[in-house]
Each structure stands twice: as structure tokens, then as C-alpha cells.
Amino acid sequence: MIVPIESISAEALEGLIEEFVTRDGTDYGYEETPLISRVEQVKKKLKNKEIVVLFNEATDEVNLVLSERLKG
């Protein structure tokens, strides 16, 4: 289920984004990108609906997913 970002508290959304951008396996190229920059990039993509918040009812897990992955 897609969760509208407007229904998530600012603190919870910030925590979700920070957890997402600091996961093992996230790669931002050869130079380390500051956390604040990575968070802002994700916030922009959420506002532009390029990324959505997805809640999996079966596992009670929340994840950020590229919108294009949900099409088709």
C-alpha cells in the first residue's frame, strides 16, 4: 500500500529517509555525499512523486521505492 507522505509525521519521515540513505549497499559514487544532501535528494524525489513510501501489510515493513518500479 502506498502511504501518502502527508499522513506521516515530519519526525517519522525524517527517520525513514535517514534509515534509507544509510543502509548498507547504498552507493553515491566515488566521493562521500553528506547525509544532509542525501536526505534532501530523497525528500525532493518524494515531493515530485519519483519515490513513494510503501507499506507491506504482510511484513509490517515500510520502504521507499521508485515509482517506476510499481508500474506495469
mmCIF file as Biopython writes it, N, C-alpha, C and O atoms, coordinates in Angstrom:
data_model
#
loop_
_atom_site.group_PDB
_atom_site.id
_atom_site.type_symbol
_atom_site.label_atom_id
_atom_site.label_alt_id
_atom_site.label_comp_id
_atom_site.label_asym_id
_atom_site.label_entity_id
_atom_site.label_seq_id
_atom_site.pdbx_PDB_ins_code
_atom_site.Cartn_x
_atom_site.Cartn_y
_atom_site.Cartn_z
_atom_site.occupancy
_atom_site.B_iso_or_equiv
_atom_site.auth_seq_id
_atom_site.auth_asym_id
_atom_site.pdbx_PDB_model_num
ATOM 1   N N  . MET A ? 1  ? 0.842  -1.159 0.000   1.0 0.0 1  A 1 
ATOM 2   C CA . MET A ? 1  ? 0.000  0.000  0.000   1.0 0.0 1  A 1 
ATOM 3   C C  . MET A ? 1  ? 0.899  1.237  0.000   1.0 0.0 1  A 1 
ATOM 4   O O  . MET A ? 1  ? 1.849  1.324  0.778   1.0 0.0 1  A 1 
ATOM 5   N N  . ILE A ? 2  ? 0.591  2.186  -0.875  1.0 0.0 2  A 1 
ATOM 6   C CA . ILE A ? 2  ? 1.337  3.440  -0.905  1.0 0.0 2  A 1 
ATOM 7   C C  . ILE A ? 2  ? 0.803  4.356  0.197   1.0 0.0 2  A 1 
ATOM 8   O O  . ILE A ? 2  ? -0.406 4.554  0.317   1.0 0.0 2  A 1 
ATOM 9   N N  . VAL A ? 3  ? 1.697  4.902  0.984   1.0 0.0 3  A 1 
ATOM 10  C CA . VAL A ? 3  ? 1.341  5.783  2.089   1.0 0.0 3  A 1 
ATOM 11  C C  . VAL A ? 3  ? 1.636  7.222  1.675   1.0 0.0 3  A 1 
ATOM 12  O O  . VAL A ? 3  ? 2.779  7.545  1.352   1.0 0.0 3  A 1 
ATOM 13  N N  . PRO A ? 4  ? 0.622  8.094  1.678   1.0 0.0 4  A 1 
ATOM 14  C CA . PRO A ? 4  ? 0.878  9.498  1.341   1.0 0.0 4  A 1 
ATOM 15  C C  . PRO A ? 4  ? 1.830  10.128 2.367   1.0 0.0 4  A 1 
ATOM 16  O O  . PRO A ? 4  ? 1.659  9.948  3.573   1.0 0.0 4  A 1 
ATOM 17  N N  . ILE A ? 5  ? 2.823  10.861 1.881   1.0 0.0 5  A 1 
ATOM 18  C CA . ILE A ? 5  ? 3.800  11.438 2.815   1.0 0.0 5  A 1 
ATOM 19  C C  . ILE A ? 5  ? 3.151  12.456 3.743   1.0 0.0 5  A 1 
ATOM 20  O O  . ILE A ? 5  ? 3.669  12.722 4.828   1.0 0.0 5  A 1 
ATOM 21  N N  . GLU A ? 6  ? 2.029  13.024 3.331   1.0 0.0 6  A 1 
ATOM 22  C CA . GLU A ? 6  ? 1.323  13.981 4.178   1.0 0.0 6  A 1 
ATOM 23  C C  . GLU A ? 6  ? 0.737  13.327 5.425   1.0 0.0 6  A 1 
ATOM 24  O O  . GLU A ? 6  ? 0.438  14.013 6.402   1.0 0.0 6  A 1 
ATOM 25  N N  . SER A ? 7  ? 0.572  12.016 5.400   1.0 0.0 7  A 1 
ATOM 26  C CA . SER A ? 7  ? -0.003 11.316 6.544   1.0 0.0 7  A 1 
ATOM 27  C C  . SER A ? 7  ? 1.059  10.825 7.531   1.0 0.0 7  A 1 
ATOM 28  O O  . SER A ? 7  ? 0.734  10.189 8.533   1.0 0.0 7  A 1 
ATOM 29  N N  . ILE A ? 8  ? 2.319  11.121 7.245   1.0 0.0 8  A 1 
ATOM 30  C CA . ILE A ? 8  ? 3.432  10.704 8.108   1.0 0.0 8  A 1 
ATOM 31  C C  . ILE A ? 8  ? 3.972  11.934 8.818   1.0 0.0 8  A 1 
ATOM 32  O O  . ILE A ? 8  ? 4.157  12.981 8.198   1.0 0.0 8  A 1 
ATOM 33  N N  . SER A ? 9  ? 4.225  11.813 10.112  1.0 0.0 9  A 1 
ATOM 34  C CA . SER A ? 9  ? 4.769  12.958 10.845  1.0 0.0 9  A 1 
ATOM 35  C C  . SER A ? 9  ? 6.147  13.324 10.289  1.0 0.0 9  A 1 
ATOM 36  O O  . SER A ? 9  ? 6.858  12.481 9.743   1.0 0.0 9  A 1 
ATOM 37  N N  . ALA A ? 10 ? 6.499  14.586 10.439  1.0 0.0 10 A 1 
ATOM 38  C CA . ALA A ? 10 ? 7.799  15.058 9.933   1.0 0.0 10 A 1 
ATOM 39  C C  . ALA A ? 10 ? 8.949  14.268 10.553  1.0 0.0 10 A 1 
ATOM 40  O O  . ALA A ? 10 ? 9.915  13.933 9.868   1.0 0.0 10 A 1 
ATOM 41  N N  . GLU A ? 11 ? 8.844  13.972 11.846  1.0 0.0 11 A 1 
ATOM 42  C CA . GLU A ? 11 ? 9.904  13.230 12.529  1.0 0.0 11 A 1 
ATOM 43  C C  . GLU A ? 11 ? 10.014 11.803 12.016  1.0 0.0 11 A 1 
ATOM 44  O O  . GLU A ? 11 ? 11.114 11.291 11.805  1.0 0.0 11 A 1 
ATOM 45  N N  . ALA A ? 12 ? 8.870  11.169 11.818  1.0 0.0 12 A 1 
ATOM 46  C CA . ALA A ? 12 ? 8.884  9.790  11.320  1.0 0.0 12 A 1 
ATOM 47  C C  . ALA A ? 12 ? 9.428  9.734  9.893   1.0 0.0 12 A 1 
ATOM 48  O O  . ALA A ? 12 ? 10.201 8.839  9.552   1.0 0.0 12 A 1 
ATOM 49  N N  . LEU A ? 13 ? 9.022  10.687 9.068   1.0 0.0 13 A 1 
ATOM 50  C CA . LEU A ? 13 ? 9.500  10.718 7.686   1.0 0.0 13 A 1 
ATOM 51  C C  . LEU A ? 13 ? 11.004 10.962 7.642   1.0 0.0 13 A 1 
ATOM 52  O O  . LEU A ? 13 ? 11.715 10.327 6.864   1.0 0.0 13 A 1 
ATOM 53  N N  . GLU A ? 14 ? 11.484 11.869 8.463   1.0 0.0 14 A 1 
ATOM 54  C CA . GLU A ? 14 ? 12.924 12.146 8.532   1.0 0.0 14 A 1 
ATOM 55  C C  . GLU A ? 14 ? 13.689 10.881 8.936   1.0 0.0 14 A 1 
ATOM 56  O O  . GLU A ? 14 ? 14.722 10.562 8.347   1.0 0.0 14 A 1 
ATOM 57  N N  . GLY A ? 15 ? 13.180 10.170 9.933   1.0 0.0 15 A 1 
ATOM 58  C CA . GLY A ? 15 ? 13.817 8.929  10.374  1.0 0.0 15 A 1 
ATOM 59  C C  . GLY A ? 15 ? 13.816 7.871  9.293   1.0 0.0 15 A 1 
ATOM 60  O O  . GLY A ? 15 ? 14.811 7.172  9.102   1.0 0.0 15 A 1 
ATOM 61  N N  . LEU A ? 16 ? 12.705 7.748  8.585   1.0 0.0 16 A 1 
ATOM 62  C CA . LEU A ? 16 ? 12.602 6.775  7.496   1.0 0.0 16 A 1 
ATOM 63  C C  . LEU A ? 16 ? 13.601 7.093  6.398   1.0 0.0 16 A 1 
ATOM 64  O O  . LEU A ? 16 ? 14.278 6.200  5.889   1.0 0.0 16 A 1 
ATOM 65  N N  . ILE A ? 17 ? 13.694 8.365  6.034   1.0 0.0 17 A 1 
ATOM 66  C CA . ILE A ? 17 ? 14.626 8.777  4.981   1.0 0.0 17 A 1 
ATOM 67  C C  . ILE A ? 17 ? 16.065 8.544  5.419   1.0 0.0 17 A 1 
ATOM 68  O O  . ILE A ? 17 ? 16.867 8.017  4.648   1.0 0.0 17 A 1 
ATOM 69  N N  . GLU A ? 18 ? 16.403 8.929  6.646   1.0 0.0 18 A 1 
ATOM 70  C CA . GLU A ? 18 ? 17.774 8.733  7.136   1.0 0.0 18 A 1 
ATOM 71  C C  . GLU A ? 18 ? 18.144 7.260  7.169   1.0 0.0 18 A 1 
ATOM 72  O O  . GLU A ? 18 ? 19.261 6.891  6.807   1.0 0.0 18 A 1 
ATOM 73  N N  . GLU A ? 19 ? 17.213 6.417  7.601   1.0 0.0 19 A 1 
ATOM 74  C CA . GLU A ? 19 ? 17.483 4.979  7.625   1.0 0.0 19 A 1 
ATOM 75  C C  . GLU A ? 19 ? 17.704 4.473  6.209   1.0 0.0 19 A 1 
ATOM 76  O O  . GLU A ? 19 ? 18.592 3.653  5.975   1.0 0.0 19 A 1 
ATOM 77  N N  . PHE A ? 20 ? 16.915 4.948  5.274   1.0 0.0 20 A 1 
ATOM 78  C CA . PHE A ? 20 ? 17.016 4.520  3.882   1.0 0.0 20 A 1 
ATOM 79  C C  . PHE A ? 20 ? 18.368 4.896  3.281   1.0 0.0 20 A 1 
ATOM 80  O O  . PHE A ? 20 ? 19.018 4.062  2.651   1.0 0.0 20 A 1 
ATOM 81  N N  . VAL A ? 21 ? 18.798 6.151  3.472   1.0 0.0 21 A 1 
ATOM 82  C CA . VAL A ? 21 ? 20.034 6.606  2.824   1.0 0.0 21 A 1 
ATOM 83  C C  . VAL A ? 21 ? 21.295 6.094  3.503   1.0 0.0 21 A 1 
ATOM 84  O O  . VAL A ? 21 ? 22.385 6.220  2.944   1.0 0.0 21 A 1 
ATOM 85  N N  . THR A ? 22 ? 21.170 5.522  4.692   1.0 0.0 22 A 1 
ATOM 86  C CA . THR A ? 22 ? 22.356 4.994  5.380   1.0 0.0 22 A 1 
ATOM 87  C C  . THR A ? 22 ? 22.410 3.468  5.367   1.0 0.0 22 A 1 
ATOM 88  O O  . THR A ? 22 ? 23.282 2.882  6.009   1.0 0.0 22 A 1 
ATOM 89  N N  . ARG A ? 23 ? 21.511 2.823  4.661   1.0 0.0 23 A 1 
ATOM 90  C CA . ARG A ? 23 ? 21.520 1.361  4.572   1.0 0.0 23 A 1 
ATOM 91  C C  . ARG A ? 23 ? 22.793 0.863  3.914   1.0 0.0 23 A 1 
ATOM 92  O O  . ARG A ? 23 ? 23.394 1.554  3.092   1.0 0.0 23 A 1 
ATOM 93  N N  . ASP A ? 24 ? 23.192 -0.333 4.280   1.0 0.0 24 A 1 
ATOM 94  C CA . ASP A ? 24 ? 24.284 -0.995 3.573   1.0 0.0 24 A 1 
ATOM 95  C C  . ASP A ? 24 ? 23.852 -1.191 2.125   1.0 0.0 24 A 1 
ATOM 96  O O  . ASP A ? 24 ? 22.709 -1.549 1.840   1.0 0.0 24 A 1 
ATOM 97  N N  . GLY A ? 25 ? 24.791 -0.947 1.221   1.0 0.0 25 A 1 
ATOM 98  C CA . GLY A ? 25 ? 24.504 -1.145 -0.182  1.0 0.0 25 A 1 
ATOM 99  C C  . GLY A ? 25 ? 24.106 0.126  -0.906  1.0 0.0 25 A 1 
ATOM 100 O O  . GLY A ? 25 ? 24.008 0.133  -2.133  1.0 0.0 25 A 1 
ATOM 101 N N  . THR A ? 26 ? 23.875 1.210  -0.159  1.0 0.0 26 A 1 
ATOM 102 C CA . THR A ? 26 ? 23.596 2.460  -0.857  1.0 0.0 26 A 1 
ATOM 103 C C  . THR A ? 26 ? 24.913 3.025  -1.340  1.0 0.0 26 A 1 
ATOM 104 O O  . THR A ? 26 ? 25.892 3.067  -0.595  1.0 0.0 26 A 1 
ATOM 105 N N  . ASP A ? 27 ? 24.934 3.457  -2.578  1.0 0.0 27 A 1 
ATOM 106 C CA . ASP A ? 27 ? 26.175 3.920  -3.185  1.0 0.0 27 A 1 
ATOM 107 C C  . ASP A ? 27 ? 25.937 5.265  -3.855  1.0 0.0 27 A 1 
ATOM 108 O O  . ASP A ? 27 ? 25.039 5.414  -4.684  1.0 0.0 27 A 1 
ATOM 109 N N  . TYR A ? 28 ? 26.741 6.222  -3.488  1.0 0.0 28 A 1 
ATOM 110 C CA . TYR A ? 28 ? 26.603 7.564  -4.050  1.0 0.0 28 A 1 
ATOM 111 C C  . TYR A ? 28 ? 27.825 7.966  -4.857  1.0 0.0 28 A 1 
ATOM 112 O O  . TYR A ? 28 ? 28.093 9.156  -5.019  1.0 0.0 28 A 1 
ATOM 113 N N  . GLY A ? 29 ? 28.564 7.002  -5.360  1.0 0.0 29 A 1 
ATOM 114 C CA . GLY A ? 29 ? 29.700 7.298  -6.225  1.0 0.0 29 A 1 
ATOM 115 C C  . GLY A ? 29 ? 31.022 7.261  -5.483  1.0 0.0 29 A 1 
ATOM 116 O O  . GLY A ? 29 ? 31.131 6.721  -4.382  1.0 0.0 29 A 1 
ATOM 117 N N  . TYR A ? 30 ? 32.020 7.850  -6.117  1.0 0.0 30 A 1 
ATOM 118 C CA . TYR A ? 30 ? 33.377 7.791  -5.587  1.0 0.0 30 A 1 
ATOM 119 C C  . TYR A ? 30 ? 33.580 8.699  -4.381  1.0 0.0 30 A 1 
ATOM 120 O O  . TYR A ? 30 ? 34.389 8.395  -3.505  1.0 0.0 30 A 1 
ATOM 121 N N  . GLU A ? 31 ? 32.855 9.805  -4.331  1.0 0.0 31 A 1 
ATOM 122 C CA . GLU A ? 31 ? 33.003 10.733 -3.220  1.0 0.0 31 A 1 
ATOM 123 C C  . GLU A ? 31 ? 31.851 10.556 -2.246  1.0 0.0 31 A 1 
ATOM 124 O O  . GLU A ? 31 ? 30.707 10.357 -2.653  1.0 0.0 31 A 1 
ATOM 125 N N  . GLU A ? 32 ? 32.156 10.630 -0.976  1.0 0.0 32 A 1 
ATOM 126 C CA . GLU A ? 32 ? 31.128 10.523 0.054   1.0 0.0 32 A 1 
ATOM 127 C C  . GLU A ? 32 ? 30.220 11.747 -0.005  1.0 0.0 32 A 1 
ATOM 128 O O  . GLU A ? 32 ? 30.697 12.882 -0.014  1.0 0.0 32 A 1 
ATOM 129 N N  . THR A ? 33 ? 28.919 11.511 -0.046  1.0 0.0 33 A 1 
ATOM 130 C CA . THR A ? 33 ? 27.943 12.590 -0.043  1.0 0.0 33 A 1 
ATOM 131 C C  . THR A ? 33 ? 27.458 12.785 1.388   1.0 0.0 33 A 1 
ATOM 132 O O  . THR A ? 33 ? 27.100 11.813 2.053   1.0 0.0 33 A 1 
ATOM 133 N N  . PRO A ? 34 ? 27.440 14.026 1.871   1.0 0.0 34 A 1 
ATOM 134 C CA . PRO A ? 34 ? 26.975 14.265 3.246   1.0 0.0 34 A 1 
ATOM 135 C C  . PRO A ? 34 ? 25.532 13.776 3.455   1.0 0.0 34 A 1 
ATOM 136 O O  . PRO A ? 34 ? 24.708 13.822 2.541   1.0 0.0 34 A 1 
ATOM 137 N N  . LEU A ? 35 ? 25.257 13.319 4.652   1.0 0.0 35 A 1 
ATOM 138 C CA . LEU A ? 35 ? 23.933 12.801 4.993   1.0 0.0 35 A 1 
ATOM 139 C C  . LEU A ? 35 ? 22.847 13.816 4.655   1.0 0.0 35 A 1 
ATOM 140 O O  . LEU A ? 35 ? 21.826 13.451 4.073   1.0 0.0 35 A 1 
ATOM 141 N N  . ILE A ? 36 ? 23.044 15.055 5.003   1.0 0.0 36 A 1 
ATOM 142 C CA . ILE A ? 36 ? 22.033 16.084 4.755   1.0 0.0 36 A 1 
ATOM 143 C C  . ILE A ? 36 ? 21.706 16.193 3.266   1.0 0.0 36 A 1 
ATOM 144 O O  . ILE A ? 36 ? 20.550 16.404 2.899   1.0 0.0 36 A 1 
ATOM 145 N N  . SER A ? 37 ? 22.712 16.051 2.411   1.0 0.0 37 A 1 
ATOM 146 C CA . SER A ? 37 ? 22.492 16.114 0.959   1.0 0.0 37 A 1 
ATOM 147 C C  . SER A ? 37 ? 21.693 14.915 0.480   1.0 0.0 37 A 1 
ATOM 148 O O  . SER A ? 37 ? 20.795 15.053 -0.351  1.0 0.0 37 A 1 
ATOM 149 N N  . ARG A ? 38 ? 22.013 13.747 0.998   1.0 0.0 38 A 1 
ATOM 150 C CA . ARG A ? 38 ? 21.285 12.537 0.595   1.0 0.0 38 A 1 
ATOM 151 C C  . ARG A ? 38 ? 19.822 12.620 1.034   1.0 0.0 38 A 1 
ATOM 152 O O  . ARG A ? 38 ? 18.917 12.244 0.289   1.0 0.0 38 A 1 
ATOM 153 N N  . VAL A ? 39 ? 19.601 13.121 2.262   1.0 0.0 39 A 1 
ATOM 154 C CA . VAL A ? 39 ? 18.233 13.266 2.774   1.0 0.0 39 A 1 
ATOM 155 C C  . VAL A ? 39 ? 17.457 14.247 1.901   1.0 0.0 39 A 1 
ATOM 156 O O  . VAL A ? 39 ? 16.312 13.977 1.537   1.0 0.0 39 A 1 
ATOM 157 N N  . GLU A ? 40 ? 18.059 15.369 1.566   1.0 0.0 40 A 1 
ATOM 158 C CA . GLU A ? 40 ? 17.388 16.369 0.739   1.0 0.0 40 A 1 
ATOM 159 C C  . GLU A ? 40 ? 17.063 15.830 -0.653  1.0 0.0 40 A 1 
ATOM 160 O O  . GLU A ? 40 ? 16.008 16.142 -1.206  1.0 0.0 40 A 1 
ATOM 161 N N  . GLN A ? 41 ? 17.952 15.029 -1.219  1.0 0.0 41 A 1 
ATOM 162 C CA . GLN A ? 41 ? 17.700 14.417 -2.532  1.0 0.0 41 A 1 
ATOM 163 C C  . GLN A ? 41 ? 16.452 13.529 -2.475  1.0 0.0 41 A 1 
ATOM 164 O O  . GLN A ? 41 ? 15.610 13.567 -3.372  1.0 0.0 41 A 1 
ATOM 165 N N  . VAL A ? 42 ? 16.348 12.739 -1.418  1.0 0.0 42 A 1 
ATOM 166 C CA . VAL A ? 42 ? 15.204 11.831 -1.280  1.0 0.0 42 A 1 
ATOM 167 C C  . VAL A ? 42 ? 13.929 12.627 -1.028  1.0 0.0 42 A 1 
ATOM 168 O O  . VAL A ? 42 ? 12.882 12.299 -1.585  1.0 0.0 42 A 1 
ATOM 169 N N  . LYS A ? 43 ? 13.998 13.668 -0.196  1.0 0.0 43 A 1 
ATOM 170 C CA . LYS A ? 43 ? 12.816 14.492 0.059   1.0 0.0 43 A 1 
ATOM 171 C C  . LYS A ? 43 ? 12.294 15.102 -1.238  1.0 0.0 43 A 1 
ATOM 172 O O  . LYS A ? 43 ? 11.085 15.139 -1.469  1.0 0.0 43 A 1 
ATOM 173 N N  . LYS A ? 44 ? 13.194 15.573 -2.073  1.0 0.0 44 A 1 
ATOM 174 C CA . LYS A ? 44 ? 12.796 16.171 -3.350  1.0 0.0 44 A 1 
ATOM 175 C C  . LYS A ? 44 ? 12.106 15.132 -4.226  1.0 0.0 44 A 1 
ATOM 176 O O  . LYS A ? 44 ? 11.092 15.423 -4.861  1.0 0.0 44 A 1 
ATOM 177 N N  . LYS A ? 45 ? 12.654 13.926 -4.259  1.0 0.0 45 A 1 
ATOM 178 C CA . LYS A ? 45 ? 12.066 12.861 -5.075  1.0 0.0 45 A 1 
ATOM 179 C C  . LYS A ? 45 ? 10.699 12.437 -4.521  1.0 0.0 45 A 1 
ATOM 180 O O  . LYS A ? 45 ? 9.801  12.089 -5.288  1.0 0.0 45 A 1 
ATOM 181 N N  . LEU A ? 46 ? 10.540 12.466 -3.202  1.0 0.0 46 A 1 
ATOM 182 C CA . LEU A ? 46 ? 9.240  12.161 -2.605  1.0 0.0 46 A 1 
ATOM 183 C C  . LEU A ? 46 ? 8.213  13.224 -3.002  1.0 0.0 46 A 1 
ATOM 184 O O  . LEU A ? 46 ? 7.087  12.897 -3.377  1.0 0.0 46 A 1 
ATOM 185 N N  . LYS A ? 47 ? 8.605  14.484 -2.917  1.0 0.0 47 A 1 
ATOM 186 C CA . LYS A ? 47 ? 7.687  15.573 -3.277  1.0 0.0 47 A 1 
ATOM 187 C C  . LYS A ? 47 ? 7.309  15.527 -4.750  1.0 0.0 47 A 1 
ATOM 188 O O  . LYS A ? 47 ? 6.181  15.857 -5.117  1.0 0.0 47 A 1 
ATOM 189 N N  . ASN A ? 48 ? 8.255  15.118 -5.597  1.0 0.0 48 A 1 
ATOM 190 C CA . ASN A ? 48 ? 7.997  15.011 -7.035  1.0 0.0 48 A 1 
ATOM 191 C C  . ASN A ? 48 ? 7.345  13.687 -7.418  1.0 0.0 48 A 1 
ATOM 192 O O  . ASN A ? 48 ? 7.082  13.430 -8.592  1.0 0.0 48 A 1 
ATOM 193 N N  . LYS A ? 49 ? 7.088  12.852 -6.415  1.0 0.0 49 A 1 
ATOM 194 C CA . LYS A ? 49 ? 6.462  11.536 -6.608  1.0 0.0 49 A 1 
ATOM 195 C C  . LYS A ? 49 ? 7.303  10.581 -7.442  1.0 0.0 49 A 1 
ATOM 196 O O  . LYS A ? 49 ? 6.776  9.654  -8.057  1.0 0.0 49 A 1 
ATOM 197 N N  . GLU A ? 50 ? 8.622  10.812 -7.463  1.0 0.0 50 A 1 
ATOM 198 C CA . GLU A ? 50 ? 9.533  9.884  -8.126  1.0 0.0 50 A 1 
ATOM 199 C C  . GLU A ? 50 ? 9.792  8.677  -7.222  1.0 0.0 50 A 1 
ATOM 200 O O  . GLU A ? 50 ? 10.111 7.585  -7.692  1.0 0.0 50 A 1 
ATOM 201 N N  . ILE A ? 51 ? 9.648  8.902  -5.922  1.0 0.0 51 A 1 
ATOM 202 C CA . ILE A ? 51 ? 9.776  7.856  -4.900  1.0 0.0 51 A 1 
ATOM 203 C C  . ILE A ? 51 ? 8.494  7.883  -4.079  1.0 0.0 51 A 1 
ATOM 204 O O  . ILE A ? 51 ? 7.939  8.953  -3.830  1.0 0.0 51 A 1 
ATOM 205 N N  . VAL A ? 52 ? 8.024  6.719  -3.659  1.0 0.0 52 A 1 
ATOM 206 C CA . VAL A ? 52 ? 6.849  6.637  -2.789  1.0 0.0 52 A 1 
ATOM 207 C C  . VAL A ? 52 ? 7.193  5.838  -1.534  1.0 0.0 52 A 1 
ATOM 208 O O  . VAL A ? 52 ? 8.141  5.052  -1.511  1.0 0.0 52 A 1 
ATOM 209 N N  . VAL A ? 53 ? 6.397  6.062  -0.496  1.0 0.0 53 A 1 
ATOM 210 C CA . VAL A ? 53 ? 6.509  5.278  0.734   1.0 0.0 53 A 1 
ATOM 211 C C  . VAL A ? 53 ? 5.575  4.092  0.572   1.0 0.0 53 A 1 
ATOM 212 O O  . VAL A ? 53 ? 4.380  4.256  0.327   1.0 0.0 53 A 1 
ATOM 213 N N  . LEU A ? 54 ? 6.124  2.909  0.711   1.0 0.0 54 A 1 
ATOM 214 C CA . LEU A ? 54 ? 5.354  1.687  0.510   1.0 0.0 54 A 1 
ATOM 215 C C  . LEU A ? 54 ? 5.309  0.904  1.814   1.0 0.0 54 A 1 
ATOM 216 O O  . LEU A ? 54 ? 6.345  0.617  2.414   1.0 0.0 54 A 1 
ATOM 217 N N  . PHE A ? 55 ? 4.092  0.560  2.250   1.0 0.0 55 A 1 
ATOM 218 C CA . PHE A ? 55 ? 3.908  -0.241 3.453   1.0 0.0 55 A 1 
ATOM 219 C C  . PHE A ? 55 ? 3.473  -1.626 3.044   1.0 0.0 55 A 1 
ATOM 220 O O  . PHE A ? 55 ? 2.501  -1.787 2.306   1.0 0.0 55 A 1 
ATOM 221 N N  . ASN A ? 56 ? 4.200  -2.641 3.527   1.0 0.0 56 A 1 
ATOM 222 C CA . ASN A ? 56 ? 3.871  -4.036 3.248   1.0 0.0 56 A 1 
ATOM 223 C C  . ASN A ? 56 ? 3.089  -4.579 4.444   1.0 0.0 56 A 1 
ATOM 224 O O  . ASN A ? 56 ? 3.653  -4.805 5.515   1.0 0.0 56 A 1 
ATOM 225 N N  . GLU A ? 57 ? 1.805  -4.784 4.254   1.0 0.0 57 A 1 
ATOM 226 C CA . GLU A ? 57 ? 0.944  -5.242 5.349   1.0 0.0 57 A 1 
ATOM 227 C C  . GLU A ? 57 ? 1.314  -6.639 5.834   1.0 0.0 57 A 1 
ATOM 228 O O  . GLU A ? 57 ? 1.131  -6.949 7.011   1.0 0.0 57 A 1 
ATOM 229 N N  . ALA A ? 58 ? 1.826  -7.479 4.953   1.0 0.0 58 A 1 
ATOM 230 C CA . ALA A ? 58 ? 2.169  -8.855 5.325   1.0 0.0 58 A 1 
ATOM 231 C C  . ALA A ? 58 ? 3.356  -8.902 6.280   1.0 0.0 58 A 1 
ATOM 232 O O  . ALA A ? 58 ? 3.425  -9.761 7.159   1.0 0.0 58 A 1 
ATOM 233 N N  . THR A ? 59 ? 4.299  -7.961 6.097   1.0 0.0 59 A 1 
ATOM 234 C CA . THR A ? 59 ? 5.512  -7.981 6.922   1.0 0.0 59 A 1 
ATOM 235 C C  . THR A ? 59 ? 5.601  -6.802 7.883   1.0 0.0 59 A 1 
ATOM 236 O O  . THR A ? 59 ? 6.527  -6.730 8.691   1.0 0.0 59 A 1 
ATOM 237 N N  . ASP A ? 60 ? 4.639  -5.869 7.803   1.0 0.0 60 A 1 
ATOM 238 C CA . ASP A ? 60 ? 4.659  -4.643 8.612   1.0 0.0 60 A 1 
ATOM 239 C C  . ASP A ? 60 ? 5.928  -3.827 8.384   1.0 0.0 60 A 1 
ATOM 240 O O  . ASP A ? 60 ? 6.430  -3.183 9.305   1.0 0.0 60 A 1 
ATOM 241 N N  . GLU A ? 61 ? 6.444  -3.854 7.160   1.0 0.0 61 A 1 
ATOM 242 C CA . GLU A ? 61 ? 7.651  -3.114 6.819   1.0 0.0 61 A 1 
ATOM 243 C C  . GLU A ? 61 ? 7.305  -1.920 5.940   1.0 0.0 61 A 1 
ATOM 244 O O  . GLU A ? 61 ? 6.383  -1.960 5.126   1.0 0.0 61 A 1 
ATOM 245 N N  . VAL A ? 62 ? 8.076  -0.863 6.133   1.0 0.0 62 A 1 
ATOM 246 C CA . VAL A ? 62 ? 7.934  0.344  5.328   1.0 0.0 62 A 1 
ATOM 247 C C  . VAL A ? 62 ? 9.219  0.508  4.528   1.0 0.0 62 A 1 
ATOM 248 O O  . VAL A ? 62 ? 10.316 0.278  5.038   1.0 0.0 62 A 1 
ATOM 249 N N  . ASN A ? 63 ? 9.068  0.908  3.264   1.0 0.0 63 A 1 
ATOM 250 C CA . ASN A ? 63 ? 10.233 1.093  2.416   1.0 0.0 63 A 1 
ATOM 251 C C  . ASN A ? 63 ? 9.980  2.253  1.463   1.0 0.0 63 A 1 
ATOM 252 O O  . ASN A ? 63 ? 8.835  2.619  1.198   1.0 0.0 63 A 1 
ATOM 253 N N  . LEU A ? 64 ? 11.056 2.817  0.958   1.0 0.0 64 A 1 
ATOM 254 C CA . LEU A ? 64 ? 10.974 3.830  -0.078  1.0 0.0 64 A 1 
ATOM 255 C C  . LEU A ? 64 ? 11.278 3.140  -1.403  1.0 0.0 64 A 1 
ATOM 256 O O  . LEU A ? 64 ? 12.272 2.424  -1.524  1.0 0.0 64 A 1 
ATOM 257 N N  . VAL A ? 65 ? 10.414 3.358  -2.396  1.0 0.0 65 A 1 
ATOM 258 C CA . VAL A ? 65 ? 10.506 2.631  -3.656  1.0 0.0 65 A 1 
ATOM 259 C C  . VAL A ? 65 ? 10.353 3.621  -4.808  1.0 0.0 65 A 1 
ATOM 260 O O  . VAL A ? 65 ? 9.541  4.544  -4.744  1.0 0.0 65 A 1 
ATOM 261 N N  . LEU A ? 66 ? 11.141 3.417  -5.857  1.0 0.0 66 A 1 
ATOM 262 C CA . LEU A ? 66 ? 10.981 4.229  -7.061  1.0 0.0 66 A 1 
ATOM 263 C C  . LEU A ? 66 ? 9.589  3.985  -7.639  1.0 0.0 66 A 1 
ATOM 264 O O  . LEU A ? 66 ? 9.168  2.838  -7.790  1.0 0.0 66 A 1 
ATOM 265 N N  . SER A ? 67 ? 8.890  5.048  -7.955  1.0 0.0 67 A 1 
ATOM 266 C CA . SER A ? 67 ? 7.532  4.945  -8.502  1.0 0.0 67 A 1 
ATOM 267 C C  . SER A ? 67 ? 7.490  4.084  -9.756  1.0 0.0 67 A 1 
ATOM 268 O O  . SER A ? 67 ? 6.554  3.309  -9.952  1.0 0.0 67 A 1 
ATOM 269 N N  . GLU A ? 68 ? 8.500  4.220  -10.597 1.0 0.0 68 A 1 
ATOM 270 C CA . GLU A ? 68 ? 8.525  3.474  -11.858 1.0 0.0 68 A 1 
ATOM 271 C C  . GLU A ? 68 ? 8.561  1.969  -11.643 1.0 0.0 68 A 1 
ATOM 272 O O  . GLU A ? 68 ? 8.157  1.212  -12.525 1.0 0.0 68 A 1 
ATOM 273 N N  . ARG A ? 69 ? 9.041  1.520  -10.478 1.0 0.0 69 A 1 
ATOM 274 C CA . ARG A ? 69 ? 9.061  0.071  -10.203 1.0 0.0 69 A 1 
ATOM 275 C C  . ARG A ? 69 ? 7.677  -0.489 -9.934  1.0 0.0 69 A 1 
ATOM 276 O O  . ARG A ? 69 ? 7.467  -1.700 -9.997  1.0 0.0 69 A 1 
ATOM 277 N N  . LEU A ? 70 ? 6.732  0.394  -9.634  1.0 0.0 70 A 1 
ATOM 278 C CA . LEU A ? 70 ? 5.370  -0.057 -9.327  1.0 0.0 70 A 1 
ATOM 279 C C  . LEU A ? 70 ? 4.476  -0.094 -10.548 1.0 0.0 70 A 1 
ATOM 280 O O  . LEU A ? 70 ? 3.357  -0.604 -10.490 1.0 0.0 70 A 1 
ATOM 281 N N  . LYS A ? 71 ? 4.963  0.443  -11.651 1.0 0.0 71 A 1 
ATOM 282 C CA . LYS A ? 71 ? 4.180  0.464  -12.882 1.0 0.0 71 A 1 
ATOM 283 C C  . LYS A ? 71 ? 4.373  -0.839 -13.647 1.0 0.0 71 A 1 
ATOM 284 O O  . LYS A ? 71 ? 5.453  -1.430 -13.649 1.0 0.0 71 A 1 
ATOM 285 N N  . GLY A ? 72 ? 3.312  -1.263 -14.284 1.0 0.0 72 A 1 
ATOM 286 C CA . GLY A ? 72 ? 3.411  -2.437 -15.149 1.0 0.0 72 A 1 
ATOM 287 C C  . GLY A ? 72 ? 3.162  -3.657 -14.454 1.0 0.0 72 A 1 
ATOM 288 O O  . GLY A ? 72 ? 3.211  -4.731 -15.055 1.0 0.0 72 A 1 
#
